């Protein structure tokens, strides 16, 4: 069974990942976000990451969403 990561640490890792996704051309899917978090040893559920993205927006990060094909992609607006 996977250990769930601390939410505070998860949101910091998510912020770092989103800082590397600047602009629509570097947008990433939720599956890619979860994979990148997993590479950092942070295991999260999709719904938790959606909530974290909302919190980052409230904090002031400009996180955009675009739909290419079937999946939404997330990026940090320039």
PyMOL Python script that loads the backbone (N, CA, C, O; Angstrom):
from pymol import cmd

cmd.read_pdbstr("""\
ATOM      1  N   UNK A   1       0.835  -1.175   0.000  1.00  0.00           N
ATOM      2  CA  UNK A   1       0.000   0.000   0.000  1.00  0.00           C
ATOM      3  C   UNK A   1       0.887   1.247   0.000  1.00  0.00           C
ATOM      4  O   UNK A   1       1.856   1.335   0.754  1.00  0.00           O
ATOM      5  N   UNK A   2       0.541   2.201  -0.852  1.00  0.00           N
ATOM      6  CA  UNK A   2       1.333   3.420  -0.933  1.00  0.00           C
ATOM      7  C   UNK A   2       1.042   4.338   0.239  1.00  0.00           C
ATOM      8  O   UNK A   2      -0.091   4.438   0.711  1.00  0.00           O
ATOM      9  N   UNK A   3       2.071   4.990   0.688  1.00  0.00           N
ATOM     10  CA  UNK A   3       1.910   5.964   1.755  1.00  0.00           C
ATOM     11  C   UNK A   3       1.504   7.298   1.134  1.00  0.00           C
ATOM     12  O   UNK A   3       2.145   7.755   0.188  1.00  0.00           O
ATOM     13  N   UNK A   4       0.463   7.921   1.644  1.00  0.00           N
ATOM     14  CA  UNK A   4       0.025   9.224   1.151  1.00  0.00           C
ATOM     15  C   UNK A   4       0.950  10.292   1.705  1.00  0.00           C
ATOM     16  O   UNK A   4       1.326  10.260   2.877  1.00  0.00           O
ATOM     17  N   UNK A   5       1.306  11.226   0.861  1.00  0.00           N
ATOM     18  CA  UNK A   5       2.245  12.271   1.247  1.00  0.00           C
ATOM     19  C   UNK A   5       1.539  13.401   1.977  1.00  0.00           C
ATOM     20  O   UNK A   5       0.336  13.611   1.825  1.00  0.00           O
ATOM     21  N   UNK A   6       2.309  14.113   2.762  1.00  0.00           N
ATOM     22  CA  UNK A   6       1.814  15.276   3.476  1.00  0.00           C
ATOM     23  C   UNK A   6       1.382  16.338   2.470  1.00  0.00           C
ATOM     24  O   UNK A   6       2.125  16.650   1.539  1.00  0.00           O
ATOM     25  N   UNK A   7       0.189  16.893   2.651  1.00  0.00           N
ATOM     26  CA  UNK A   7      -0.354  17.875   1.727  1.00  0.00           C
ATOM     27  C   UNK A   7       0.491  19.125   1.591  1.00  0.00           C
ATOM     28  O   UNK A   7       0.582  19.705   0.509  1.00  0.00           O
ATOM     29  N   UNK A   8       1.110  19.543   2.691  1.00  0.00           N
ATOM     30  CA  UNK A   8       1.925  20.756   2.643  1.00  0.00           C
ATOM     31  C   UNK A   8       3.153  20.562   1.764  1.00  0.00           C
ATOM     32  O   UNK A   8       3.528  21.452   1.001  1.00  0.00           O
ATOM     33  N   UNK A   9       3.760  19.418   1.873  1.00  0.00           N
ATOM     34  CA  UNK A   9       4.921  19.113   1.046  1.00  0.00           C
ATOM     35  C   UNK A   9       4.504  18.914  -0.414  1.00  0.00           C
ATOM     36  O   UNK A   9       5.206  19.332  -1.335  1.00  0.00           O
ATOM     37  N   UNK A  10       3.361  18.275  -0.605  1.00  0.00           N
ATOM     38  CA  UNK A  10       2.853  18.020  -1.954  1.00  0.00           C
ATOM     39  C   UNK A  10       2.632  19.324  -2.713  1.00  0.00           C
ATOM     40  O   UNK A  10       2.996  19.426  -3.885  1.00  0.00           O
ATOM     41  N   UNK A  11       2.048  20.308  -2.067  1.00  0.00           N
ATOM     42  CA  UNK A  11       1.750  21.562  -2.754  1.00  0.00           C
ATOM     43  C   UNK A  11       3.029  22.318  -3.110  1.00  0.00           C
ATOM     44  O   UNK A  11       3.062  23.025  -4.117  1.00  0.00           O
ATOM     45  N   UNK A  12       4.076  22.183  -2.307  1.00  0.00           N
ATOM     46  CA  UNK A  12       5.356  22.818  -2.640  1.00  0.00           C
ATOM     47  C   UNK A  12       5.989  22.158  -3.861  1.00  0.00           C
ATOM     48  O   UNK A  12       6.534  22.839  -4.730  1.00  0.00           O
ATOM     49  N   UNK A  13       5.917  20.845  -3.921  1.00  0.00           N
ATOM     50  CA  UNK A  13       6.433  20.144  -5.101  1.00  0.00           C
ATOM     51  C   UNK A  13       5.621  20.514  -6.337  1.00  0.00           C
ATOM     52  O   UNK A  13       6.178  20.714  -7.416  1.00  0.00           O
ATOM     53  N   UNK A  14       4.313  20.603  -6.178  1.00  0.00           N
ATOM     54  CA  UNK A  14       3.457  20.971  -7.300  1.00  0.00           C
ATOM     55  C   UNK A  14       3.795  22.375  -7.804  1.00  0.00           C
ATOM     56  O   UNK A  14       3.819  22.616  -9.011  1.00  0.00           O
ATOM     57  N   UNK A  15       4.053  23.286  -6.891  1.00  0.00           N
ATOM     58  CA  UNK A  15       4.438  24.650  -7.282  1.00  0.00           C
ATOM     59  C   UNK A  15       5.734  24.629  -8.090  1.00  0.00           C
ATOM     60  O   UNK A  15       5.845  25.315  -9.105  1.00  0.00           O
ATOM     61  N   UNK A  16       6.700  23.851  -7.646  1.00  0.00           N
ATOM     62  CA  UNK A  16       7.965  23.744  -8.382  1.00  0.00           C
ATOM     63  C   UNK A  16       7.761  23.166  -9.786  1.00  0.00           C
ATOM     64  O   UNK A  16       8.365  23.635 -10.751  1.00  0.00           O
ATOM     65  N   UNK A  17       6.922  22.166  -9.888  1.00  0.00           N
ATOM     66  CA  UNK A  17       6.642  21.558 -11.190  1.00  0.00           C
ATOM     67  C   UNK A  17       5.961  22.571 -12.109  1.00  0.00           C
ATOM     68  O   UNK A  17       6.332  22.701 -13.276  1.00  0.00           O
ATOM     69  N   UNK A  18       4.973  23.283 -11.588  1.00  0.00           N
ATOM     70  CA  UNK A  18       4.245  24.255 -12.405  1.00  0.00           C
ATOM     71  C   UNK A  18       5.146  25.412 -12.827  1.00  0.00           C
ATOM     72  O   UNK A  18       4.930  25.999 -13.887  1.00  0.00           O
ATOM     73  N   UNK A  19       6.140  25.749 -12.031  1.00  0.00           N
ATOM     74  CA  UNK A  19       7.077  26.801 -12.425  1.00  0.00           C
ATOM     75  C   UNK A  19       7.846  26.411 -13.685  1.00  0.00           C
ATOM     76  O   UNK A  19       8.289  27.286 -14.429  1.00  0.00           O
ATOM     77  N   UNK A  20       8.010  25.128 -13.933  1.00  0.00           N
ATOM     78  CA  UNK A  20       8.699  24.655 -15.123  1.00  0.00           C
ATOM     79  C   UNK A  20       7.790  24.509 -16.332  1.00  0.00           C
ATOM     80  O   UNK A  20       8.255  24.193 -17.427  1.00  0.00           O
ATOM     81  N   UNK A  21       6.498  24.736 -16.138  1.00  0.00           N
ATOM     82  CA  UNK A  21       5.515  24.584 -17.218  1.00  0.00           C
ATOM     83  C   UNK A  21       4.989  25.954 -17.621  1.00  0.00           C
ATOM     84  O   UNK A  21       3.793  26.226 -17.523  1.00  0.00           O
ATOM     85  N   UNK A  22       5.885  26.803 -18.069  1.00  0.00           N
ATOM     86  CA  UNK A  22       5.476  28.159 -18.406  1.00  0.00           C
ATOM     87  C   UNK A  22       5.057  28.258 -19.867  1.00  0.00           C
ATOM     88  O   UNK A  22       5.846  28.013 -20.779  1.00  0.00           O
ATOM     89  N   UNK A  23       3.815  28.618 -20.061  1.00  0.00           N
ATOM     90  CA  UNK A  23       3.273  28.780 -21.400  1.00  0.00           C
ATOM     91  C   UNK A  23       2.519  27.557 -21.889  1.00  0.00           C
ATOM     92  O   UNK A  23       2.760  26.434 -21.445  1.00  0.00           O
ATOM     93  N   UNK A  24       1.610  27.799 -22.804  1.00  0.00           N
ATOM     94  CA  UNK A  24       0.744  26.745 -23.331  1.00  0.00           C
ATOM     95  C   UNK A  24       1.545  25.633 -23.994  1.00  0.00           C
ATOM     96  O   UNK A  24       1.164  24.465 -23.918  1.00  0.00           O
ATOM     97  N   UNK A  25       2.645  25.984 -24.640  1.00  0.00           N
ATOM     98  CA  UNK A  25       3.438  24.974 -25.344  1.00  0.00           C
ATOM     99  C   UNK A  25       4.117  23.984 -24.393  1.00  0.00           C
ATOM    100  O   UNK A  25       4.573  22.927 -24.828  1.00  0.00           O
ATOM    101  N   UNK A  26       4.187  24.314 -23.115  1.00  0.00           N
ATOM    102  CA  UNK A  26       4.793  23.404 -22.126  1.00  0.00           C
ATOM    103  C   UNK A  26       3.762  22.860 -21.145  1.00  0.00           C
ATOM    104  O   UNK A  26       4.124  22.360 -20.080  1.00  0.00           O
ATOM    105  N   UNK A  27       2.482  22.952 -21.495  1.00  0.00           N
ATOM    106  CA  UNK A  27       1.405  22.481 -20.623  1.00  0.00           C
ATOM    107  C   UNK A  27       1.477  20.963 -20.448  1.00  0.00           C
ATOM    108  O   UNK A  27       1.908  20.241 -21.348  1.00  0.00           O
ATOM    109  N   UNK A  28       1.045  20.491 -19.268  1.00  0.00           N
ATOM    110  CA  UNK A  28       1.097  19.058 -18.986  1.00  0.00           C
ATOM    111  C   UNK A  28      -0.253  18.558 -18.477  1.00  0.00           C
ATOM    112  O   UNK A  28      -1.038  19.315 -17.907  1.00  0.00           O
ATOM    113  N   UNK A  29      -0.500  17.289 -18.691  1.00  0.00           N
ATOM    114  CA  UNK A  29      -1.758  16.666 -18.272  1.00  0.00           C
ATOM    115  C   UNK A  29      -1.696  16.307 -16.788  1.00  0.00           C
ATOM    116  O   UNK A  29      -0.637  16.342 -16.160  1.00  0.00           O
ATOM    117  N   UNK A  30      -2.859  15.965 -16.254  1.00  0.00           N
ATOM    118  CA  UNK A  30      -2.923  15.544 -14.847  1.00  0.00           C
ATOM    119  C   UNK A  30      -2.110  14.268 -14.646  1.00  0.00           C
ATOM    120  O   UNK A  30      -1.432  14.123 -13.628  1.00  0.00           O
ATOM    121  N   UNK A  31      -2.168  13.349 -15.599  1.00  0.00           N
ATOM    122  CA  UNK A  31      -1.394  12.108 -15.485  1.00  0.00           C
ATOM    123  C   UNK A  31       0.101  12.413 -15.414  1.00  0.00           C
ATOM    124  O   UNK A  31       0.828  11.781 -14.649  1.00  0.00           O
ATOM    125  N   UNK A  32       0.558  13.379 -16.207  1.00  0.00           N
ATOM    126  CA  UNK A  32       1.970  13.776 -16.173  1.00  0.00           C
ATOM    127  C   UNK A  32       2.324  14.446 -14.849  1.00  0.00           C
ATOM    128  O   UNK A  32       3.405  14.228 -14.302  1.00  0.00           O
ATOM    129  N   UNK A  33       1.398  15.266 -14.338  1.00  0.00           N
ATOM    130  CA  UNK A  33       1.629  15.890 -13.023  1.00  0.00           C
ATOM    131  C   UNK A  33       1.790  14.825 -11.936  1.00  0.00           C
ATOM    132  O   UNK A  33       2.709  14.888 -11.119  1.00  0.00           O
ATOM    133  N   UNK A  34       0.888  13.856 -11.940  1.00  0.00           N
ATOM    134  CA  UNK A  34       0.951  12.787 -10.934  1.00  0.00           C
ATOM    135  C   UNK A  34       2.236  11.979 -11.065  1.00  0.00           C
ATOM    136  O   UNK A  34       2.828  11.579 -10.063  1.00  0.00           O
ATOM    137  N   UNK A  35       2.662  11.743 -12.291  1.00  0.00           N
ATOM    138  CA  UNK A  35       3.900  11.004 -12.533  1.00  0.00           C
ATOM    139  C   UNK A  35       5.116  11.790 -12.023  1.00  0.00           C
ATOM    140  O   UNK A  35       6.006  11.225 -11.387  1.00  0.00           O
ATOM    141  N   UNK A  36       5.142  13.084 -12.306  1.00  0.00           N
ATOM    142  CA  UNK A  36       6.256  13.912 -11.841  1.00  0.00           C
ATOM    143  C   UNK A  36       6.292  14.005 -10.317  1.00  0.00           C
ATOM    144  O   UNK A  36       7.366  14.010  -9.716  1.00  0.00           O
ATOM    145  N   UNK A  37       5.133  14.078  -9.704  1.00  0.00           N
ATOM    146  CA  UNK A  37       5.082  14.063  -8.240  1.00  0.00           C
ATOM    147  C   UNK A  37       5.594  12.722  -7.712  1.00  0.00           C
ATOM    148  O   UNK A  37       6.339  12.674  -6.733  1.00  0.00           O
ATOM    149  N   UNK A  38       5.190  11.642  -8.366  1.00  0.00           N
ATOM    150  CA  UNK A  38       5.648  10.307  -7.973  1.00  0.00           C
ATOM    151  C   UNK A  38       7.152  10.158  -8.087  1.00  0.00           C
ATOM    152  O   UNK A  38       7.782   9.503  -7.257  1.00  0.00           O
ATOM    153  N   UNK A  39       7.737  10.771  -9.124  1.00  0.00           N
ATOM    154  CA  UNK A  39       9.191  10.742  -9.284  1.00  0.00           C
ATOM    155  C   UNK A  39       9.896  11.412  -8.118  1.00  0.00           C
ATOM    156  O   UNK A  39      11.044  11.095  -7.807  1.00  0.00           O
ATOM    157  N   UNK A  40       9.201  12.341  -7.475  1.00  0.00           N
ATOM    158  CA  UNK A  40       9.760  13.052  -6.316  1.00  0.00           C
ATOM    159  C   UNK A  40       9.411  12.356  -5.000  1.00  0.00           C
ATOM    160  O   UNK A  40       9.732  12.855  -3.921  1.00  0.00           O
ATOM    161  N   UNK A  41       8.756  11.208  -5.099  1.00  0.00           N
ATOM    162  CA  UNK A  41       8.389  10.467  -3.891  1.00  0.00           C
ATOM    163  C   UNK A  41       7.109  10.963  -3.257  1.00  0.00           C
ATOM    164  O   UNK A  41       6.819  10.636  -2.106  1.00  0.00           O
ATOM    165  N   UNK A  42       6.338  11.750  -3.993  1.00  0.00           N
ATOM    166  CA  UNK A  42       5.088  12.311  -3.490  1.00  0.00           C
ATOM    167  C   UNK A  42       3.941  11.600  -4.199  1.00  0.00           C
ATOM    168  O   UNK A  42       3.785  11.722  -5.414  1.00  0.00           O
ATOM    169  N   UNK A  43       3.147  10.865  -3.444  1.00  0.00           N
ATOM    170  CA  UNK A  43       2.039  10.113  -4.016  1.00  0.00           C
ATOM    171  C   UNK A  43       0.740  10.810  -3.656  1.00  0.00           C
ATOM    172  O   UNK A  43       0.451  11.042  -2.482  1.00  0.00           O
ATOM    173  N   UNK A  44      -0.042  11.141  -4.679  1.00  0.00           N
ATOM    174  CA  UNK A  44      -1.270  11.902  -4.469  1.00  0.00           C
ATOM    175  C   UNK A  44      -2.367  11.383  -5.374  1.00  0.00           C
ATOM    176  O   UNK A  44      -2.109  10.744  -6.394  1.00  0.00           O
ATOM    177  N   UNK A  45      -3.583  11.667  -4.984  1.00  0.00           N
ATOM    178  CA  UNK A  45      -4.728  11.350  -5.818  1.00  0.00           C
ATOM    179  C   UNK A  45      -5.054  12.553  -6.680  1.00  0.00           C
ATOM    180  O   UNK A  45      -4.745  13.694  -6.334  1.00  0.00           O
ATOM    181  N   UNK A  46      -5.674  12.278  -7.789  1.00  0.00           N
ATOM    182  CA  UNK A  46      -6.028  13.310  -8.756  1.00  0.00           C
ATOM    183  C   UNK A  46      -6.849  14.435  -8.107  1.00  0.00           C
ATOM    184  O   UNK A  46      -6.574  15.612  -8.339  1.00  0.00           O
ATOM    185  N   UNK A  47      -7.835  14.083  -7.312  1.00  0.00           N
ATOM    186  CA  UNK A  47      -8.697  15.096  -6.687  1.00  0.00           C
ATOM    187  C   UNK A  47      -7.905  16.014  -5.758  1.00  0.00           C
ATOM    188  O   UNK A  47      -8.191  17.209  -5.675  1.00  0.00           O
ATOM    189  N   UNK A  48      -6.919  15.468  -5.067  1.00  0.00           N
ATOM    190  CA  UNK A  48      -6.084  16.287  -4.181  1.00  0.00           C
ATOM    191  C   UNK A  48      -5.277  17.299  -4.977  1.00  0.00           C
ATOM    192  O   UNK A  48      -5.096  18.438  -4.546  1.00  0.00           O
ATOM    193  N   UNK A  49      -4.797  16.883  -6.130  1.00  0.00           N
ATOM    194  CA  UNK A  49      -4.003  17.784  -6.968  1.00  0.00           C
ATOM    195  C   UNK A  49      -4.886  18.885  -7.545  1.00  0.00           C
ATOM    196  O   UNK A  49      -4.446  20.030  -7.655  1.00  0.00           O
ATOM    197  N   UNK A  50      -6.126  18.560  -7.917  1.00  0.00           N
ATOM    198  CA  UNK A  50      -7.053  19.600  -8.369  1.00  0.00           C
ATOM    199  C   UNK A  50      -7.239  20.661  -7.278  1.00  0.00           C
ATOM    200  O   UNK A  50      -7.215  21.861  -7.555  1.00  0.00           O
ATOM    201  N   UNK A  51      -7.421  20.208  -6.053  1.00  0.00           N
ATOM    202  CA  UNK A  51      -7.586  21.145  -4.936  1.00  0.00           C
ATOM    203  C   UNK A  51      -6.322  21.965  -4.709  1.00  0.00           C
ATOM    204  O   UNK A  51      -6.396  23.159  -4.417  1.00  0.00           O
ATOM    205  N   UNK A  52      -5.168  21.329  -4.844  1.00  0.00           N
ATOM    206  CA  UNK A  52      -3.901  22.049  -4.693  1.00  0.00           C
ATOM    207  C   UNK A  52      -3.732  23.119  -5.767  1.00  0.00           C
ATOM    208  O   UNK A  52      -3.235  24.209  -5.486  1.00  0.00           O
ATOM    209  N   UNK A  53      -4.143  22.811  -6.992  1.00  0.00           N
ATOM    210  CA  UNK A  53      -4.070  23.801  -8.070  1.00  0.00           C
ATOM    211  C   UNK A  53      -4.969  24.998  -7.760  1.00  0.00           C
ATOM    212  O   UNK A  53      -4.601  26.140  -8.034  1.00  0.00           O
ATOM    213  N   UNK A  54      -6.142  24.737  -7.191  1.00  0.00           N
ATOM    214  CA  UNK A  54      -7.040  25.829  -6.789  1.00  0.00           C
ATOM    215  C   UNK A  54      -6.384  26.695  -5.715  1.00  0.00           C
ATOM    216  O   UNK A  54      -6.464  27.923  -5.763  1.00  0.00           O
ATOM    217  N   UNK A  55      -5.739  26.049  -4.752  1.00  0.00           N
ATOM    218  CA  UNK A  55      -5.053  26.795  -3.690  1.00  0.00           C
ATOM    219  C   UNK A  55      -3.912  27.645  -4.241  1.00  0.00           C
ATOM    220  O   UNK A  55      -3.721  28.783  -3.814  1.00  0.00           O
ATOM    221  N   UNK A  56      -3.162  27.100  -5.178  1.00  0.00           N
ATOM    222  CA  UNK A  56      -2.078  27.864  -5.790  1.00  0.00           C
ATOM    223  C   UNK A  56      -2.620  29.076  -6.551  1.00  0.00           C
ATOM    224  O   UNK A  56      -1.998  30.139  -6.560  1.00  0.00           O
ATOM    225  N   UNK A  57      -3.770  28.912  -7.183  1.00  0.00           N
ATOM    226  CA  UNK A  57      -4.402  30.054  -7.862  1.00  0.00           C
ATOM    227  C   UNK A  57      -4.810  31.112  -6.841  1.00  0.00           C
ATOM    228  O   UNK A  57      -4.595  32.304  -7.060  1.00  0.00           O
ATOM    229  N   UNK A  58      -5.397  30.682  -5.731  1.00  0.00           N
ATOM    230  CA  UNK A  58      -5.788  31.627  -4.677  1.00  0.00           C
ATOM    231  C   UNK A  58      -4.570  32.331  -4.098  1.00  0.00           C
ATOM    232  O   UNK A  58      -4.650  33.489  -3.689  1.00  0.00           O
ATOM    233  N   UNK A  59      -3.462  31.641  -4.064  1.00  0.00           N
ATOM    234  CA  UNK A  59      -2.210  32.201  -3.561  1.00  0.00           C
ATOM    235  C   UNK A  59      -1.671  33.276  -4.517  1.00  0.00           C
ATOM    236  O   UNK A  59      -0.921  34.159  -4.102  1.00  0.00           O
ATOM    237  N   UNK A  60      -2.055  33.195  -5.783  1.00  0.00           N
ATOM    238  CA  UNK A  60      -1.633  34.206  -6.735  1.00  0.00           C
ATOM    239  C   UNK A  60      -0.929  33.675  -7.969  1.00  0.00           C
ATOM    240  O   UNK A  60      -0.609  34.443  -8.876  1.00  0.00           O
ATOM    241  N   UNK A  61      -0.684  32.371  -8.019  1.00  0.00           N
ATOM    242  CA  UNK A  61      -0.079  31.797  -9.223  1.00  0.00           C
ATOM    243  C   UNK A  61      -1.098  31.821 -10.346  1.00  0.00           C
ATOM    244  O   UNK A  61      -2.274  31.521 -10.139  1.00  0.00           O
ATOM    245  N   UNK A  62      -0.649  32.171 -11.509  1.00  0.00           N
ATOM    246  CA  UNK A  62      -1.530  32.205 -12.671  1.00  0.00           C
ATOM    247  C   UNK A  62      -1.394  30.884 -13.412  1.00  0.00           C
ATOM    248  O   UNK A  62      -0.535  30.713 -14.277  1.00  0.00           O
ATOM    249  N   UNK A  63      -2.268  29.958 -13.047  1.00  0.00           N
ATOM    250  CA  UNK A  63      -2.251  28.628 -13.642  1.00  0.00           C
ATOM    251  C   UNK A  63      -3.409  28.547 -14.628  1.00  0.00           C
ATOM    252  O   UNK A  63      -4.572  28.711 -14.259  1.00  0.00           O
ATOM    253  N   UNK A  64      -3.072  28.293 -15.878  1.00  0.00           N
ATOM    254  CA  UNK A  64      -4.079  28.183 -16.922  1.00  0.00           C
ATOM    255  C   UNK A  64      -4.371  26.739 -17.254  1.00  0.00           C
ATOM    256  O   UNK A  64      -3.635  25.827 -16.876  1.00  0.00           O
ATOM    257  N   UNK A  65      -5.466  26.555 -17.972  1.00  0.00           N
ATOM    258  CA  UNK A  65      -5.864  25.219 -18.400  1.00  0.00           C
ATOM    259  C   UNK A  65      -6.296  25.296 -19.853  1.00  0.00           C
ATOM    260  O   UNK A  65      -7.007  26.218 -20.253  1.00  0.00           O
ATOM    261  N   UNK A  66      -5.871  24.344 -20.619  1.00  0.00           N
ATOM    262  CA  UNK A  66      -6.259  24.270 -22.015  1.00  0.00           C
ATOM    263  C   UNK A  66      -6.677  22.850 -22.331  1.00  0.00           C
ATOM    264  O   UNK A  66      -6.206  21.903 -21.700  1.00  0.00           O
ATOM    265  N   UNK A  67      -7.547  22.700 -23.291  1.00  0.00           N
ATOM    266  CA  UNK A  67      -7.986  21.365 -23.703  1.00  0.00           C
ATOM    267  C   UNK A  67      -7.430  21.071 -25.080  1.00  0.00           C
ATOM    268  O   UNK A  67      -7.768  21.739 -26.058  1.00  0.00           O
ATOM    269  N   UNK A  68      -6.588  20.083 -25.146  1.00  0.00           N
ATOM    270  CA  UNK A  68      -6.061  19.596 -26.425  1.00  0.00           C
ATOM    271  C   UNK A  68      -6.498  18.156 -26.548  1.00  0.00           C
ATOM    272  O   UNK A  68      -6.005  17.277 -25.840  1.00  0.00           O
ATOM    273  N   UNK A  69      -7.422  17.925 -27.448  1.00  0.00           N
ATOM    274  CA  UNK A  69      -7.921  16.565 -27.589  1.00  0.00           C
ATOM    275  C   UNK A  69      -8.804  16.196 -26.414  1.00  0.00           C
ATOM    276  O   UNK A  69      -9.689  16.958 -26.026  1.00  0.00           O
ATOM    277  N   UNK A  70      -8.563  15.049 -25.863  1.00  0.00           N
ATOM    278  CA  UNK A  70      -9.418  14.511 -24.809  1.00  0.00           C
ATOM    279  C   UNK A  70      -9.078  15.034 -23.413  1.00  0.00           C
ATOM    280  O   UNK A  70      -9.947  15.056 -22.542  1.00  0.00           O
ATOM    281  N   UNK A  71      -7.848  15.450 -23.185  1.00  0.00           N
ATOM    282  CA  UNK A  71      -7.397  15.784 -21.846  1.00  0.00           C
ATOM    283  C   UNK A  71      -7.108  17.264 -21.663  1.00  0.00           C
ATOM    284  O   UNK A  71      -6.662  17.946 -22.586  1.00  0.00           O
ATOM    285  N   UNK A  72      -7.372  17.750 -20.454  1.00  0.00           N
ATOM    286  CA  UNK A  72      -6.989  19.111 -20.102  1.00  0.00           C
ATOM    287  C   UNK A  72      -5.501  19.129 -19.813  1.00  0.00           C
ATOM    288  O   UNK A  72      -4.935  18.136 -19.355  1.00  0.00           O
ATOM    289  N   UNK A  73      -4.879  20.248 -20.079  1.00  0.00           N
ATOM    290  CA  UNK A  73      -3.463  20.443 -19.793  1.00  0.00           C
ATOM    291  C   UNK A  73      -3.326  21.706 -18.966  1.00  0.00           C
ATOM    292  O   UNK A  73      -4.069  22.670 -19.150  1.00  0.00           O
ATOM    293  N   UNK A  74      -2.373  21.690 -18.059  1.00  0.00           N
ATOM    294  CA  UNK A  74      -2.168  22.804 -17.122  1.00  0.00           C
ATOM    295  C   UNK A  74      -0.809  23.436 -17.363  1.00  0.00           C
ATOM    296  O   UNK A  74       0.157  22.758 -17.711  1.00  0.00           O
ATOM    297  N   UNK A  75      -0.752  24.754 -17.170  1.00  0.00           N
ATOM    298  CA  UNK A  75       0.482  25.499 -17.372  1.00  0.00           C
ATOM    299  C   UNK A  75       0.463  26.772 -16.545  1.00  0.00           C
ATOM    300  O   UNK A  75      -0.592  27.222 -16.098  1.00  0.00           O
ATOM    301  N   UNK A  76       1.627  27.339 -16.351  1.00  0.00           N
ATOM    302  CA  UNK A  76       1.725  28.617 -15.666  1.00  0.00           C
ATOM    303  C   UNK A  76       1.743  29.705 -16.724  1.00  0.00           C
ATOM    304  O   UNK A  76       2.568  29.692 -17.638  1.00  0.00           O
ATOM    305  N   UNK A  77       0.817  30.650 -16.584  1.00  0.00           N
ATOM    306  CA  UNK A  77       0.735  31.742 -17.562  1.00  0.00           C
ATOM    307  C   UNK A  77       1.940  32.651 -17.421  1.00  0.00           C
ATOM    308  O   UNK A  77       2.425  32.906 -16.318  1.00  0.00           O
ATOM    309  N   UNK A  78       2.414  33.134 -18.562  1.00  0.00           N
ATOM    310  CA  UNK A  78       3.580  34.012 -18.572  1.00  0.00           C
ATOM    311  C   UNK A  78       3.224  35.403 -18.145  1.00  0.00           C
ATOM    312  O   UNK A  78       4.092  36.275 -18.096  1.00  0.00           O
TER     313      UNK A  78
END
""", "prot")
cmd.dss("prot")
cmd.show_as("cartoon", "prot")
cmd.util.cbc("prot")
cmd.orient("prot")
